[in-house]
């Protein structure tokens, strides 16, 4: 593995910074635009993302990288500047989502496996030439009950871990830092201990596959779920329990060679995702050297919900939308240091 990959991974998880996940598919972003009554066209999608990418002060302080969708990495801003150049000029690192989505897993009703390995080597080379320096692949692991059968199956876990590792090996070959994202979904009525049990199984399988496929851990990043109660669970764990269970799970499964862990927000609210990240970093700090990784964020909705609402599809609202984005990024930047507090939410960006 090149020193370049290791340096890039460490840069992405530097203290106070995290990743903006702006890799929503056209279908996903249409749903979000529908929620604010905005038309979803190539131009409006470009305008919205350009607005975020031009919040330059936020990038210098709190955003280290941006995950892009295939459409976005090819787009130019309204003035003709490539969006990738906007990101680079702001001091952030462009990244790219490369999987093609989760599809039904044959022989496993109700479970999915992520596809996109066919032609990936060639696509990674093309994305590198476009300016991408890291990539992302997401696997979806569901916890649910289907009659008497509990999900997920060992088969589903192994199939997704294998695909994640194959993707990661190809990324490192192409000089891209791979972000591996095995998301154990919040959906369901499971308790926090069940989430911990499943996440441990998923991470153990993933790191076994990464080892078998000769992936250098110093040059990758892990994007996992936090250890949370299911959305429908009657007993919701508090922030401190979430922090302790999350760190306990990673201490059992994640090698020290990993430079960083960048959490996904999943179905959490904006402030909840920030509060949990803050609690995790506070517990980590109190534990001394026991947890060796940088712990940061790679948030989509938890960074974008507020600016999307403020923008409302109207470019006259760009300044207020950028202020909302800057505020959320600053709150999460503080949370990476364990320095966030609820009263800070009332301060202007």
N, C-alpha and C positions, 0 to 999 in steps of 0.2 A: 504494500500500500504506500502511496506517495505521501510525503509530509504535507503536500498541498491539501489533500482530503482531510487530514487530521486538523490542520489549521482552520480550514473552512468550517468544520463541525464545531470547533471551539469558539469561533467567531459568532456563529449563530446563537449560541447559548451564553454569551457574555452577560454579566450581571446587569439587571435593569432592562434587558431587552428580550423580545420574543418574536414570534412569527405571526403575520397576518395571513390567515387562510382565505384567499380570494379565488378559490378554484371551483366555485359552484358550477355545476353543469347548466346548460341553457334551461333545462326543465326546472331545476331547483331555483335558479334566480328568478325565473318567471313567476313562481309561486310567491316569492318575496316581493316582487314588484306588484303583483296582484293585490297583496295585502295592504299596499299604500296607494292603490289606484293608479299606478304608473304603467305606461305602455312598455312592453319588453321587446325592443328591437336591438339590432347590432349597435346602433348609434347610442341608444339610451344606456345600454350595458357599458359601452365604452365611456360615456360621460360620467356615469356613476363611479366606475373604477378609477378613471383619471382623477376625479375629485379626491378620492382617498390617496392616490399615489402622489398628489401634489401637496399633501400635508407634510411638507418637507421637514419642519422642525421636529415633528413627532418621530420621524424615521431616525433622525440623528440621536434622539434620546431613548426611544422605547421600542422601535421595530428594527430587527436585524435582517429579516427576510420576508419575502412574499411568495406564497404558493399561487401559481397562475393556472388557468384553464387553457387548453389548446388555442381557443379563439383569441384569448387575451394576449398571449405571448407573441402573436402575429400582428396585433393591432398597433395603429399609430394614434397619438393624441390629436385633438382638434387642430393643433398647429402643425401637424405632420411629424412631430417627434415620436419615435417608437416608444411605446409604454415601457419596454425593458430599459431603455436609456433613462427615462424619468426615474425609475427605481434605482438604477445604478448611480445617477447623479445625486439622489437623495441619500446615498450612503448605505443602501440596503442591497441584499443579495436576491436576485430572481431565482425562483424555483418553479417546478412544473409537476402537475399531477399526471401520472402516466398510466394508471390502471383504467380499464374500460368499464368498470362497474361490477357489482356483485350479481351473480346469476344463480339460478336454482342448481343445487348440488345433486347430481344424479345419485339415486339410491338413498337420499337423506331428505325425506319430505319436511318442508319448513325450514331447511337450512340452505345457506348460500356459500359460494366460493367466488372469489374475485378473479376476473379474467383480464387479459391484456398482455400476456407474455409473447404471443405471436408477433414477430416483427419488432420486438422491443429494442433489440440491439441497434437497429437502424434508426428508430425514432429517438433514442437517447443521443446518438451522435448528432442528429439534426437539431435537437433541443440545445445541446451544448454549443453548437455553432450559432444559435439564436441568442445565446447569453445566459442560459440556465446553468446554475452551478450546484443545485441540489434537486432531488425529486421526491415524490411521495406516492405511496401505494397503500390503500386502505382495505383491510379485511373486516368483515362484519360478523360478529359472534353474538348470537341471540341466546338469552336465558329465558326459557319459557317452559310451559308444560303442554304436552300434546297427548291427551289421554293419560296413559300410564308411563309415557316415555319422557324423560327429562332431556332438555337441551342445555348445552350443546353436546353433540356426540364427539367421541375421540376422533372419529373419521373426519368430521368437519374441521376440528382444530388442526389436525395433521395436514389436511389438504391446503388450508389457508396458510399455515406456517411454511409449508414447502414453497408455495407461490411467492410469499414475501421474501424468502431467502434467495430464490432464483432471481427475482427482481433486484435485490440488493447486490448480488454478485455482479450482475450486468451493469448496474449503476457505477460500481467502483471501477470496473473495466473501462467505462466511458468517462471517468474522472468527475463523476457527480456524486455528491454525498447522498446516500439513500436515507430517507425517513421511512421507517417501518411503522405502520399504524394498525395494530390489532385492536379494534374497538369492541369491547364487551358492552353491549347496549344497556342503557338504563331502563328500557321498557320492561314492564312486568312488576310482579308483587314480591319479588325475592328480597331477602334482607341483606344487610351489608356483608355478613359472613359468607353468604352464597356468592356474592359478587367477588369477594376475595378468593374463594376457592376456585372459581372458574378462571379468574384472571391469572392466578398462579399456574394453573394447568396450561393456559394459552402461552404465557411467557416462557415457561419451561420448554414447551414444544418449539417455540420460535427460536430460542437461543440454541437448542440442539441442532435445528436445521441450519442456522447461520454458521455454526461451527462446521457442520458437515460440508457446507457449500463454500467454505474457505473465505468467508466474509471477515474482513478486519474490523473488529469492534471499535477500534479507536477512530474509525472514519465513518461511523453511522450515528444516527439519532433515533431514539425511540419515542413514538407519539402514542401513548396509551390513554385509556380511561383512568380516572380516579376511582378509588374504591368507594362506592356509593350504595345507598339503599335504592332498590327499584322505585320507579316513579309512583307505583301503586301500593308500595309497602306501607302498612299502617303505622309503622314505627320508623321515622326518618332519623338517621344518625346526624349528630351535630358536627360542626366543623372540626373540632378537636379529634373526635373519633375518626372522622374521614381521614384526617392527616395521619394519625397513628396507624390505622389499618393500611393506608396507601403505602407508607414507608416500610411497614412490616412486610407487605407483599413484595415490594421491590428488593428489599434486603435479602429475601429468600430466592430471588429469581434473576436479578439483573447483575451481570458481571461489573466489577469496578472499572474495567477498561472502557466502558461506555462513557463518552464525554458528557452526555446530557440527556435529560428526559424532558420532552416538551408536551405538556398535557393537552388533550382535546377537551373542549367544553361540553360536547354531547348535548343533552337536553337541559343543561343548567341555565338559569337566568344569568344576565350579565353580572350582577353583583354577587350572586352565589358562586359563580366560577372564580371571581376575584377573591372572595372570602376564603374559599377552600384552598386556592393556590397560596394565599398568604399564610394560612394555618399550617400547611405542609412545610413551607419554608421556615416558619418559626420553630416547629418541632425539630426540623433538620438542624437548625442552628444550635438549639439547646442540646442536641445529641453529640456535638463535636464532630470528629472525623468518621463517625459510623456510616454516614451516607455520603459517598464520595462524588456523586454526580451533581452537575448544575441542574436545577429544577425550574423550568420556565413554562411558557405557554405557546400554543399554536392554535389560536382561536379564530373561528369564523363568525358565527352569529353573536358570540359574546363580545366581539369588537364592533360588529357591523349593525346590530339591531338599532342602536340609538342614532347613528348617523343616517341610516336608511330612512328612519322615521322623520328625522329633521329635514332631510333632502326632499322627500315626498315627490320625487320625479320632476322637481322644479329647480332649474339651475340658478334661479335667483336666491335659493336657500343654501348655496354652496358654503358660505362662510359659517353659518350656524351648524351645518352638517360636519364640516371639518373640525369645528370646536368640539362637537360631541365625540367624534372619533379620537381626537387628541386626548380628551378627558379619559375615555376608556383605556386607551393605550397607556396613559400615565398611571392610572390606578393599577393596571396589571404589572407595569414596570416596578412599582413600589412593592407589589405582592411577591415578585421574584426575590426581593430582599427581606421579606417578612415585615415590611414597614407600612403596610396599608392599614387604615382604620375606617370604620363606617362613616364617621363624621367628615372624612375627606370627600365623600361622594357629593356633598353639598357645595363644594368649592368649584368655581369656574375653571375651565381648562386653561 
